[in-house]
Amino acid sequence: MKKIFNIGDIKDFTRKVTDLDIASFDSGEVHPVLATFALGRDAEWVCRLFVLEMKDEDEEGIGTFLEIIHQSPAFVGDTVKYSATFDENLGNSVICSFIAEVDNRLIAKGRTKQKILKKEKINQLFNKLRGEG
């Protein structure tokens, strides 16, 4: 694992909200706006941009924590800008805060934590949980 980022470093990512991102469950559509679970996917992605540069070839990141404070809607067709700030690197854990905005209007904020582990260790853990090891 490469320790190449400093506290305060920033990564950005944008995504246009589509019908696939709206709040919908087995019971049907809830609201025609960006769902909190879609925000979570994109929050993890923008923070993973740090992990992708930090991990070695035989390593992979795995999410361990996600906090989302969803404050305002984003509508289908809106472009959401996600900005992740590198907050901390504790051992093999990468902790980031993020914000999501549409035209400088805060949509959400929160934090994520991802661990960087050897791929072999992840596979061993998964196999053990499946009862295969």
N, C-alpha and C positions, 0 to 999 in steps of 0.2 A: 504494500500500500504506500502510495506516494503522498507525502504531506506537503502539498504545493500551494495551498490556499491560506490566506490570512483572514482573520476575523474582519468582517465588513466587506469582503469581496462579494460581488453581485453577479448573478446570471439572470437573463431574461428569456422569455418565451411567450409567444402569442398564439391564440387559437380562436377561430371564429366559431361561435355557438351555432350548432345545427340541431335539427329535430332529434338526433340521437342523444343529445346532451340534456334534454328536458326531464323534469321530474315526472317519472312514469313508473308505475308498478304493475303487478299482475291485475290489479283492479282498474287500471286505466291511467290516463294522464291526470296529474295533480294540478300542475301549472305549466304554462308554455314558456318557462324560463329555465335558465341553467340550474340543474340540480346540484345539491350539496355534494352528492357522491361523485358527480362529474368534476366539481371543483377539487375534490380530494385526489382524483386521478391526475389532474393537471398540476396540482401543488406538489405531489410526489415527483412528477416528471421534472419540473423546473429545479427542484432540489437534487434530483438524480443527475442533473447535468454536471454537478460537482463530482459526484461519485464516479461517473464515467471516466473522468480524467484522473481520478485518484487510484482506482483499482488496477491491480496488476492483471495480466492475462489469465492467471489461474484463480482469480477472485471474482466475486459478484456481490452486489449490494442487495440488502433485504430490508424492507421497511419494518420498523418496530414501534413507531409512534406517529400519529397524525392528529393534529388539533386544527379545527376549522371554526372560525367565527364568521358566519355568513351574514352580511349586513345589508345587502342591497341586491336587487335582481339584475341579471344580465339577460337580455332578450335574444331570441333566435335572430341571427344576422349580426349581432354585436361582436366586436373583436375584443377579447379580454387579454390584457397584458399581465403576465405573471412575472413578478420579480422575487428572486430568492436571495437572501443574505446569509452568507456563511457566518454562523454564530459561534460554533465550537467544534473542536475535534478532540474527543475524549477517547483515547485508545483507538479502537477500530470503529467508533461511532462518529457519524457526521450529523451535526444538528444545525438546522437552518430555520430561519423565519421566512415567511413569504407574505406578499400582498397580491391581490388580484384587483385590477382596475379596468373600467371602461371609461375612456375619455376623462381621466383623472378623478372619476367617481369610484370610491372604494367599494368593491363588491364583497371582498372577504380578506381575512388575514388569519395567520396561524403559524404553526410550527410543525416540523417533521424531524424524524430521526431515522437514519438508516445505518445499518452496520455493514461493514465490508468484511466478508468472510471468504475463506478458501472454498471454491466450488465443491471440492471433495467433502468438506465438513458439512456444507448445506445438504448435499446428497445423503450423507450418513444420517443426519438429523431427520430428514424426510423419511428415509427408509425405516428408521427406528420407530417413528410415529405410525407408519403404515404396518408395523409388525413384521417387517422384512429383514430386520437386522438385529 
